[in-house]
Structures are given as structure tokens and as C-alpha cells.
Amino acid sequence: MADDSIVSWLTASQTALGPTADSLDWLTETAARTWMRTEKTSLEELDGWVVDADTGNLHHHTGRFFSVQGLSVRAPGATVPAWDQPIIDQPEIGILGILARDFDGVPHFLLQAKNEPGNPSGVQLSPTVQATRSNYTRVHRGRSIPYLEYFQGALGAKVLVDTRQSEQGAWFFRKRNRNMVIEVGAEVEAIDGFRWFTLGELAELLTVPDLVNMDARTVLACLPSPAAGTGSGPLAAALRRSVDPWETGAVHTLAEVLSWITEVRTRTDVDTTLRPLAGLTDWLLTDGRIARPDRRYFSVVGVDVEAGGREVAAWSQPMLEPVGTGVVAFLVRDIGGVLHVLTHARTEPGYTDTTELAPTVQCVPETYDHLPRRPRFLDEVLSTRRVRFDNSFAEEGGRFLGARNRYLIAETDTELDPADPEYRWLTVGQLDQLLCHSFYVNIQARTLLLCLRTLL
């Protein structure tokens, strides 16, 4: 199927299963049957959750799912050298899996129309399976998860993608999920709430705000970039040359990039310590939520959820509610006829290995209003007229309430010192190779890499 992925990218508006408009109609019809109501409630009153009397930590009464704890961070030399914050601790490795199947020689991918309590706009396209270990072992005593058996090795299906990847290192403590794409035979049909899509059809749906969820984006990004496309003009041509896995025309070799990442990880001095929520500096449990007195950054809130079409009909949980909409952007440049992506070696306290490759810009701009300096390249991203992709996506709706980022790809003429300690120009092919391994490309960069492929 790997050789046929180009066909799937090129098959967009007219697929084996109907035009993209039919996909939107199907989503609207499915949304009517998979309703969800989310209401905020006090953390102290969450059904099934415990606020520990000694530590103030939040955890489920079973000891499963996840907990909310405190984290102390010490980062000498950073813009903010020390801070405390709440963080989600979810040590279980979940499964984010997508099934793939050929229809008349065209690869299709099985996605589910799924609602999450934190989604800002209702139903989104999610992976075939999107579940924590507690979910798929049915700690919640709900219904079994469809198609799970294909991702647990029981059926001997063909593996196209299987790698562990991180999630938001600012909000999760060392969280990682198994990202998988499994090829199956013709006998696998889509049950109610699921639909087969080509990659080209999904590329069109990526232009719709908040439609393709974070978990689907990260899995699809782990597929190799196609070497062909329908785009025209110099940018599309340079992008197709950038996909070359042999690094033709790359500013740096992959070995040099790996050495740079290793050097950054080695010299970065970050100390993180889990500690009781009740002892955090500048964070208080008041009015049923955990927040700073100035209400900056985010809060931890409680929600009660009722849902139709889910494994469980009702539940309660804590969620992280961010303040503001983020800006996540790649600056790209044609260097010698090959498109390069400006990547940032970014350190976040919750990463498993300190530093990962991130977008050129990744921030919530207003949070820097009181700090001594703004993120590098932010002003260029916000002022440029050379934007080639611009859309807003919701983040993890199962843990974050109303979290959204504006994702942009913009051309630049920016020059960069080849020995810059924080940034490097990489080709798309190099990013693809790094995505075959764990903990090199962060989740925001994975979304942008997927969006970049729509320009082919």
C-alpha cells in the first residue's frame, strides 16, 4: 500500500465512496446521533474523582485514567527560569490507530465521527481507535471498543506505522501514545459512525476549522509524504523536491540534525519534580477550580458529561482550560530549489527526553505581554502576507476544554546562521525520517507537516 499512497493523496473530490460534500453530509447526520452535553462543575464535587486531603492532587477513585498533580520546573537561562504549575499525569500508553484498506487500488483510511467533552465545535474526525489503556480494558464498565483487535496483534494484519509519540509537553507529564496505521483486507466494513476516506479527501477536510481532531492528525502525519501532487507553481515544485528521502539539496544531513538535537538535549538544564498541587506557588483551589490569581495561562476545571453514541453514557472528569488561542507556524523557504522548514529545538517540562523539534513559532501571544521578550519570529508570522496555509484546529478534546490553535504556513526570505543553537532548516523528507522514531517531532509540528502536504 505504501506505493499506492500517492494515488490516495491524488484522489480527492471524487472517491470510490463519493464526493467530499457527501463526507460533510455524513458528518452532519452522524453528529445528530452522537450528541454530547458538557457542563462545568466544582472540582470538589466531581463524581468518581478524589481531591486528596493531604496533597490536593486529583485522581480517579480506581487509581486509573489520569491524575492532576503539581510540577516544579527549574530552567536556568530560560526566559522564565523557574515556575510551578499543575500538570496532567497519564502514565498509560494509549492506542491511536487508523485502519487502511484498498478500494479498487486506492488506499482509504477508516475514521470515526466522535465527540469529546472539550471539543469547541462538536463532532470531529478521529482515528479508528482512540483509547487509553483504562478505556480499552473497560475500567469504566462501558461497551467494548470497535476494531480494537486489529491494533493488539491478534489478527496479524500488515503494519504500516507503529511508533510512540509525545503529546503537549507543557500540559502532560511524559505522556506518549502508540500511533498506528494497520492495513486490512476487504472483509472489514465501516460500521455506523465510521467512514473510509482517501488521503486527498482528508486533505480537503483539513481546510475546515476544527474538523480533523488532534489524534487523527498525529497518526496521519506519521505516514510518508507523497512524492507527487496536483499543486502548481514554484512552492509546490520545491515541496515535491523536499520530500526526497535521499536528502538531495538539504542544508544539513540527517546525521548533522541528529547530532544537533543530541547536543541541545545534553546542554539543556531543566529540572522537573512532581509535587503536591496544594503546595504550588501562585496556584489556588478557589471557586471549584485551580487557577492563578491573575487567571493567566490555564485553569483546571471540573465537567459533568452526558453523551449519546459513546461507550459510556455519562461521566465526570477534570479538564485543563487554556486562556487564549495559540499561534503555531512553520516558516518555509526555497533553498536551492528545495523547500526547507524552519524547525525549533523546543524544551518543554513534560517531554520524555527534554527537547523535541517544534514549529518555528508555538505560543499564545498574549501570555508574553508581561515578559521581557516575545518569541523569535512571532512578529514576522503575524505580519506576513505570504501565508500559504491558515486554519484553526482544536486540540485534545478529551483532556482540554476549548483548546484551539491557529496553524499557519508562511514563506520567508529569512537568513539563518547554520550554527544557530536553536533553529535548523530541515527538508520534509528529513522530518518524515525522524517521524519513524519516537520523541523527535512534537505534536504541533506533526499537525503542520500534515498541513504542508496539502500544498503538494
C-alpha positions in Angstrom: 0.0 0.0 0.0 2.9 2.4 0.6 3.5 2.6 -3.1 -0.2 3.5 -3.7 -0.3 6.3 -1.1 0.2 8.8 -3.9 -3.0 7.6 -5.5 -4.8 8.1 -2.3 -3.5 11.7 -2.0 -4.5 12.5 -5.6 -7.9 11.0 -5.1 -9.9 13.9 -3.5 -13.2 15.2 -4.7 -14.4 12.1 -6.4 -13.5 9.0 -4.4 -14.7 5.4 -4.6 -17.2 6.3 -1.9 -18.5 9.7 -3.1 -17.5 13.4 -3.2 -16.2 15.3 -0.3 -19.5 17.1 0.1 -21.0 13.7 0.9 -18.5 13.4 3.7 -19.7 16.6 5.3 -23.3 15.5 4.9 -22.4 12.2 6.6 -20.7 14.1 9.5 -23.8 16.3 9.9 -26.1 13.2 10.0 -23.8 11.3 12.4 -23.5 14.3 14.7 -27.2 14.3 15.2 -26.9 10.8 16.7 -23.8 11.3 18.8 -24.8 14.3 20.9 -22.9 15.5 24.0 -23.5 17.9 26.8 -20.7 19.3 28.9 -21.3 21.4 32.0 -18.7 22.8 34.3 -18.8 21.8 37.9 -16.7 22.2 41.0 -13.6 20.0 41.3 -14.6 19.1 44.8 -17.9 17.7 43.5 -16.7 15.5 40.6 -18.4 12.1 40.7 -15.8 9.4 41.0 -12.8 11.7 41.5 -11.0 12.4 44.7 -9.2 15.6 45.9 -6.5 14.1 48.2 -6.8 15.7 51.6 -3.0 15.8 52.1 -1.7 16.7 48.7 -4.6 18.4 46.9 -3.9 16.1 43.9 -6.9 15.0 41.8 -7.2 11.3 40.9 -9.9 8.8 39.9 -11.2 6.6 42.7 -9.9 3.5 40.8 -6.4 4.9 40.5 -6.7 4.6 36.7 -7.2 7.0 33.8 -5.1 10.0 34.8 -4.4 12.4 37.7 -3.7 16.1 38.0 -0.6 16.9 40.1 1.8 19.7 40.7 5.1 20.2 38.9 8.0 22.4 39.8 10.3 23.4 36.9 13.8 24.9 37.2 15.3 26.0 33.8 18.3 28.3 34.3 18.8 30.6 31.4 15.3 30.4 30.1 13.1 33.5 29.7 11.3 32.3 32.9 14.0 30.4 34.9 11.6 28.8 37.4 7.9 28.2 37.9 5.2 25.9 39.3 2.2 24.6 37.5 -0.5 21.8 37.6 0.1 19.1 35.0 -1.8 16.0 33.8 0.0 12.8 34.7 -1.3 9.9 32.4 1.4 7.2 32.5 -0.7 4.7 30.5 0.3 4.4 26.8 -2.9 4.7 24.8 -3.6 3.5 21.2 -4.2 5.9 18.4 -4.9 3.7 15.4 -6.2 4.0 11.9 -7.2 1.1 9.7 -6.2 1.3 6.0 -7.9 -0.7 3.1 -7.7 -0.7 -0.7 -10.8 0.2 -2.7 -10.2 -0.6 -6.4 -6.5 0.1 -6.0 -7.0 3.3 -4.0 -6.0 3.3 -0.3 -8.7 4.5 2.1 -8.4 5.2 5.8 -11.2 4.5 8.4 -12.0 7.4 10.6 -14.7 7.8 13.3 -17.1 10.8 13.8 -16.5 11.3 17.5 -17.4 14.0 20.1 -15.3 14.8 23.1 -16.2 17.0 26.1 -13.7 19.7 25.3 -14.4 20.0 21.6 -15.3 23.6 20.8 -17.4 22.7 17.7 -18.9 19.2 18.4 -18.1 16.1 16.3 -14.7 15.7 14.8 -13.0 13.1 12.6 -11.0 10.9 15.0 -8.8 7.7 14.5 -10.5 4.3 14.1 -9.4 3.6 17.7 -8.6 6.4 20.2 -8.3 4.9 23.6 -6.3 4.9 26.8 -5.4 1.5 28.4 -8.1 2.2 31.1 -10.6 2.7 28.3 -9.8 -0.4 26.3 -9.6 -2.6 29.4 -13.1 -1.2 30.3 -12.4 0.2 33.7 -15.4 2.4 33.0 -17.5 -0.8 32.5 -18.7 0.6 29.2 -19.1 -1.1 25.8 -16.2 -2.6 24.1 -14.2 -0.5 21.5 -14.8 -1.4 17.8 -11.8 -2.6 15.7 -9.5 -2.7 18.8 -8.4 -6.2 18.0 -6.6 -5.1 14.8 -4.2 -3.0 16.9 -3.4 -5.6 19.6 -1.7 -8.1 17.3 -4.4 -10.7 17.3 -5.2 -10.7 13.6 -1.7 -10.5 12.0 -2.6 -7.5 9.8 0.1 -5.6 7.9 1.7 -2.8 9.9 2.2 0.5 8.0 3.0 2.7 11.0 3.8 1.8 14.6 5.6 4.4 16.7 5.3 6.0 20.1 4.9 9.8 20.0 4.6 12.5 22.7 1.8 14.9 23.3 1.7 18.5 24.7 4.8 18.7 26.9 3.5 21.9 28.6 0.4 20.2 29.9 1.1 16.5 30.0 3.9 14.9 32.1 5.8 12.5 29.8 2.7 11.3 28.0 3.1 9.1 25.0 0.7 7.2 22.7 1.2 4.4 20.3 0.5 5.8 16.8 -0.5 3.1 14.4 -1.8 2.5 10.8 -2.8 -1.1 10.0 -3.7 -2.4 6.6 -6.6 -4.8 6.5 -8.4 -6.8 3.9 -11.7 -6.3 2.0 -13.7 -8.1 4.7 -13.5 -5.1 7.1 -16.5 -2.8 6.7 -17.3 0.5 8.3 -20.0 0.3 11.0 -22.3 3.1 11.9 -20.3 6.2 12.9 -17.2 5.2 10.8 -16.3 6.1 7.2 -13.5 5.3 4.8 -11.6 8.4 3.4 -8.8 8.8 0.9 -5.9 11.0 1.9 -6.8 13.5 -0.8 -10.3 13.8 0.7 -8.8 14.3 4.1 -6.5 17.0 2.7 -9.6 18.9 1.6 -11.3 18.4 5.0 -8.1 19.8 6.7 -9.2 23.2 5.4 -12.4 23.1 7.6 -11.8 24.5 11.0 -11.9 22.1 14.0 -12.9 19.1 11.8 -10.0 16.7 11.9 -9.1 16.0 15.5 -5.6 16.1 17.1 -5.3 12.4 17.4 -6.2 11.7 13.7 -3.7 14.4 12.7 -0.8 12.9 14.6 -1.4 9.4 13.2 -1.8 10.6 9.6 1.4 12.7 9.9 3.3 9.5 10.6 2.6 8.3 7.1 5.3 9.1 4.5 4.8 12.3 2.4 3.7 11.7 -1.2 6.3 12.4 -3.9 3.7 13.8 -6.3 0.7 16.2 -6.1 -1.6 18.4 -8.1 -0.2 21.7 -6.9 1.4 24.1 -9.4 3.9 26.9 -9.1 7.4 27.2 -7.6 6.3 26.4 -4.0 4.7 23.1 -4.9 7.7 22.1 -7.1 10.1 22.9 -4.3 7.9 21.0 -1.9 8.0 17.9 -4.1 11.8 18.0 -4.2 11.8 18.4 -0.4 10.1 15.1 0.1 13.1 13.3 -1.4 14.3 10.8 1.3 17.9 10.9 0.0 18.3 14.5 1.3 19.2 15.9 -2.2 19.8 19.6 -1.7 19.3 19.6 2.1 21.2 22.3 4.0 22.2 19.8 6.7 22.5 16.0 6.6 20.2 14.0 8.8 23.3 12.9 10.8 24.1 16.6 11.5 20.5 17.2 12.5 20.6 14.3 14.9 23.8 15.5 16.4 22.4 18.9 16.9 19.3 17.5 18.7 21.5 15.4 20.9 23.8 18.4 21.7 20.7 20.5 22.6 19.4 17.8 24.9 22.7 17.3 26.5 23.3 21.0 27.3 19.7 21.8 28.3 19.5 22.1 32.1 15.9 21.5 33.1 14.9 20.0 36.4 11.2 18.9 36.8 9.8 17.5 40.1 6.2 16.2 40.6 4.9 17.7 43.9 1.5 18.2 45.7 -0.9 20.5 44.0 -1.7 22.1 47.4 1.9 23.3 47.7 2.2 25.1 44.3 3.3 28.7 44.2 0.7 31.1 42.6 -1.9 28.3 42.1 -5.0 28.1 44.3 -8.1 25.9 44.6 -10.9 28.5 44.7 -14.4 28.7 43.4 -14.2 25.0 42.4 -11.2 25.4 40.1 -7.4 25.5 40.3 -6.1 28.8 38.8 -3.6 31.6 39.3 -5.0 34.8 40.9 -4.2 36.6 37.6 -6.0 33.9 35.6 -3.1 33.6 33.2 -2.1 30.5 31.2 -4.8 28.0 32.1 -7.1 26.6 34.8 -8.0 23.1 36.0 -11.8 22.8 36.0 -14.4 20.1 36.5 -17.0 18.9 34.0 -20.1 16.7 34.0 -20.7 15.0 30.7 -23.7 13.2 29.1 -23.3 11.6 25.7 -25.1 9.6 23.1 -23.3 7.1 20.9 -20.3 6.6 23.3 -19.1 3.5 25.2 -20.2 5.3 28.4 -23.4 7.4 28.6 -22.3 9.8 31.5 -19.2 10.6 33.4 -17.3 13.4 35.3 -13.7 14.5 35.0 -11.2 17.3 35.5 -10.0 19.2 32.4 -7.4 21.8 31.6 -9.0 25.0 30.3 -6.4 27.3 28.5 -6.5 31.0 28.2 -6.3 32.4 24.7 -5.8 30.9 21.2 -2.3 29.8 20.3 -0.3 30.6 17.2 1.6 27.6 15.7 3.5 28.3 12.5 6.1 27.0 10.1 8.2 29.4 8.1 9.3 27.8 4.9 11.9 28.8 2.3 13.1 27.6 -1.1 16.8 27.0 -0.7 18.4 25.8 -4.0 15.1 24.7 -5.4 14.3 22.6 -2.3 11.7 23.7 0.2 13.0 23.8 3.8 11.1 24.1 7.0 12.5 26.2 9.9 12.3 24.0 13.0 12.9 25.0 16.6 14.6 22.8 19.2 12.0 23.3 21.9 12.2 22.3 25.5 9.0 21.6 27.5 8.8 20.3 31.1 6.7 17.3 30.3 8.7 15.8 27.4 10.2 12.4 27.9 13.6 13.5 26.5 13.8 17.2 27.3 13.7 18.6 23.8 11.8 17.9 20.5 11.6 19.6 17.1 8.8 22.1 17.1 7.3 24.6 14.7 9.1 27.9 14.1 6.6 29.6 16.4 4.5 27.9 19.0 2.9 30.2 21.7 -0.1 32.1 22.9 1.0 35.7 22.0 -0.8 37.5 24.9 1.0 35.4 27.5 4.2 37.2 26.6 2.8 40.7 27.2 4.3 40.8 30.7 7.6 39.0 29.8 10.9 40.7 28.8 10.9 39.3 25.2 8.5 37.8 22.7 9.1 34.5 20.9 11.6 34.8 18.0 9.9 35.1 14.5 6.4 35.6 16.1 6.1 39.2 14.7 7.0 38.0 11.2 4.4 35.3 11.3 1.7 37.7 12.5 2.5 40.4 9.9 3.5 38.4 6.7 1.3 38.4 3.7 2.9 35.2 2.3 0.7 32.8 4.1 0.1 29.5 2.3 -2.0 27.7 4.9 -4.1 29.2 7.6 -6.7 27.3 9.7 -7.7 26.7 13.3 -7.7 23.3 14.9 -8.9 22.1 18.3 -6.5 20.2 20.5 -7.2 17.1 22.6 -10.9 17.3 23.5 -10.7 14.5 26.0 -8.4 16.5 28.4 -8.5 20.1 27.3 -11.7 22.3 27.4 -12.0 24.5 24.3 -8.3 24.4 23.4 -7.6 25.8 19.9 -4.5 26.9 17.9 -4.2 28.8 14.7 -1.9 26.8 12.4 -0.1 28.7 9.7 2.5 28.0 7.0 4.2 31.1 5.5 7.1 31.7 3.1 10.0 33.7 4.2 13.4 35.1 3.0 14.9 34.9 6.5 18.6 34.0 6.6 19.8 31.8 9.4 23.3 31.1 10.7 23.9 27.4 10.0 25.3 27.1 13.6 22.2 28.8 15.2 21.8 27.0 18.6 18.0 26.8 18.5 16.9 26.5 14.9 17.7 24.5 11.7 16.4 24.3 8.2 15.1 20.7 7.5 13.5 19.2 4.4 10.2 17.4 4.6 11.9 14.1 3.8 14.1 14.5 6.9 11.1 15.2 9.1 9.5 12.1 7.6 12.5 10.0 8.6 12.5 11.4 12.1 8.8 10.5 12.5 9.7 6.9 12.1 11.2 7.2 15.6 9.8 8.3 18.9 10.1 11.8 20.5 11.8 13.8 17.8 9.0 15.8 16.2 6.4 17.3 18.6 2.7 17.1 18.1 2.2 20.7 16.9 4.9 20.2 14.2 3.3 16.9 13.2 0.0 18.7 12.5 1.8 21.3 10.4 3.7 18.7 8.5 0.4 17.1 7.6 -1.0 20.5 6.5 2.1 21.2 4.4 1.4 18.0 2.4 -1.9 19.6 1.3 0.1 22.1 -0.7 1.7 19.4 -2.9 
